[in-house]
Structure formats: structure tokens, C-alpha cells
């Protein structure tokens, strides 16, 4: 099996691996002719099922069976891979890898200022590796540059009567060849290779791993700035922990779990994030958010399916009955919102 690709947008790839690394230590990465799937399934907490198209890397994907029409400028696309090549004996040239996210993220960070970078699947001592090759360029001040400058200053100027052999022009041309005509000085290219140990998974090993199937959502809404939402959610979680510690009790938290945030939304552009404990009740409210319209082409039953959809029924409700409410572990929710580092854009959120 073979896999090789140049990395066109290193910065976005770094942000993606940082987001995945905050949710789990190991990722199952599935490569094929058309896309790259990144899946993180920790022992507890949120799962990640991300899809990167080979041509256009879709960083965030709605997780619902009936997807709403994307609102203008709300879906973020970035081109990550270029010159993508893959070959294997499996259908669609599929390759399944188990990749340590921390090692991959560290290697990519070292390529942040690189002139170019590429990644390929290889072997060393019969052990599979993802090999990251980085090309960097640095400006240098060498004795050679000084010598060239000196020879240029001592040589006759072009057109000088003493310049019988055109030495002045040759010296100028030699300097321009080695150091360029600009003021940046000479450059030196350095190639760095970093190897990330991986495990190749057989089709039988991943055959039982499937993305969870969720019922049709009661509400779908576009969230406000993820960075703002993350900041508020983490502040509420810390306040709840502090209030519980001052009260001298566990606050009813399960072992190893933290306070739970209450997240509510409706089909009228409203969102609430809050927390409730015995000694604390606080929430933030957003209004005027967007609820994307469902696309009948993606709903089972077409137009009739849209009319019967739970979100359509919720849209007809008023007051507290119009709100769908979920409770999530605060620290885990904060890690999920870390995907905002990819650009801080809003994403569809469903209950």
C-alpha cells in the first residue's frame, strides 16, 4: 500500500489536529480515493467523526439525517491536501491507520514556518510510519557573501576601459546568481523528516466501527461565535465547581465527572447556556440566531417529510414548550467547542 500527499495548508491542518487531540489520544484515520475520515472514540466523552474531502477539506459537518440547507458564508472550507496519491489492494484504495494525535500534532507544528511539507506512509524496520518531510529556507550571512561583495567592489565597473575581459560585469552576475538582486541575502534550504509511528488496521478490525445514528433533531440552530461560547461555558463550569467546593460537598457529581451545563435552544433563533446547583443559578441567552431551513431533497418523504419533521412541530410551539433542552458535562463541552480554533465560525447544533 502507498500513500503520499503534499500539505497545502499547514496552519489549518495544525488547528484540526489540535482540536482532535483535545478530545482523544488516538484517531482512526481512513484514507481512500475521495476523502480522509478522522474518527476519535475516547473511553468516555464526546466522539469525533470528521470528513476531509481530497479537493476541498470540509472541516465541520452537520450530524443529522435531514440536513438543513447551509446558510451563506456559514460553512468553512479550506484546501489542505494537494498532489494526493493513494494505492492499496482494498476497494477504493482504502487504508486504515491508527495514529497518535499528540505525535502528529507535534510534527505538524514543526512545519508551521516551512516553505513546503509533504506526508507519506512508509516503513522502517518493518514498522509502519507516517513520514512528514519539511523543507525550510533560511537567510544566511556567510564569508562567501563577503568575498563576493569584496570582489565586486574591487573589479572594474562594467564599461570601464580597464575592464578588458568584462570582469566587473561577470562579478556582478556571479553575485546576483548566488545571492539574488534583493537585499534579503543568500538562502539555505534544509530538509527535515519526522516519523510518526502508526498502526495499520485491517478491514476486519474496523468493520464494527460505525458512526452513531441519531434520531431526527427537535431543533437545529447556528451557534454564535464558538470562541465566545467556549469562554462563557468554561466560566460557568468554574463557578459551579467553586460554589460546590465552598459548600463542602460533591454537588451530586458522579465520580470523575464535573458540573453539567444546561443547553437549550428553540426554532425561533433562541439559545440559552446555563448551570444550576444548590447554591448557584446562572445563564446566558442569545436571540436572533438562524435556524436553517431543511432541504426536502435530503429528508425522507420529501416535502411531506419536512412537514412531519420534529423541528417543524417545534417551530409551531411557543413559550417554554418550544425549547429543547440537553445537559452536558461542562469540561467535555468546552473541549468540543475547541474546534472554534479552526476559524471561530458558527456550526449547526442539533438536539
Secondary structure as GFF3:
##gff-version 3
##sequence-region A 1 351
A	DSSP	beta_strand	2	7	.	.	.	ID=ss1
A	DSSP	alpha_helix	10	21	.	.	.	ID=ss2
A	DSSP	beta_strand	26	31	.	.	.	ID=ss3
A	DSSP	beta_strand	35	40	.	.	.	ID=ss4
A	DSSP	beta_strand	48	53	.	.	.	ID=ss5
A	DSSP	beta_strand	57	58	.	.	.	ID=ss6
A	DSSP	beta_strand	77	78	.	.	.	ID=ss7
A	DSSP	beta_strand	81	87	.	.	.	ID=ss8
A	DSSP	three_ten_helix	91	93	.	.	.	ID=ss9
A	DSSP	beta_strand	95	100	.	.	.	ID=ss10
A	DSSP	alpha_helix	101	109	.	.	.	ID=ss11
A	DSSP	beta_strand	116	124	.	.	.	ID=ss12
A	DSSP	beta_strand	127	140	.	.	.	ID=ss13
A	DSSP	alpha_helix	143	154	.	.	.	ID=ss14
A	DSSP	alpha_helix	167	179	.	.	.	ID=ss15
A	DSSP	beta_strand	186	201	.	.	.	ID=ss16
A	DSSP	alpha_helix	203	206	.	.	.	ID=ss17
A	DSSP	beta_strand	220	222	.	.	.	ID=ss18
A	DSSP	alpha_helix	226	247	.	.	.	ID=ss19
A	DSSP	beta_strand	260	265	.	.	.	ID=ss20
A	DSSP	beta_strand	271	276	.	.	.	ID=ss21
A	DSSP	beta_strand	281	286	.	.	.	ID=ss22
A	DSSP	three_ten_helix	296	298	.	.	.	ID=ss23
A	DSSP	alpha_helix	302	308	.	.	.	ID=ss24
A	DSSP	alpha_helix	310	315	.	.	.	ID=ss25
A	DSSP	three_ten_helix	319	322	.	.	.	ID=ss26
A	DSSP	beta_strand	324	329	.	.	.	ID=ss27
A	DSSP	alpha_helix	330	336	.	.	.	ID=ss28
A	DSSP	three_ten_helix	337	342	.	.	.	ID=ss29
A	DSSP	beta_strand	348	350	.	.	.	ID=ss30
###
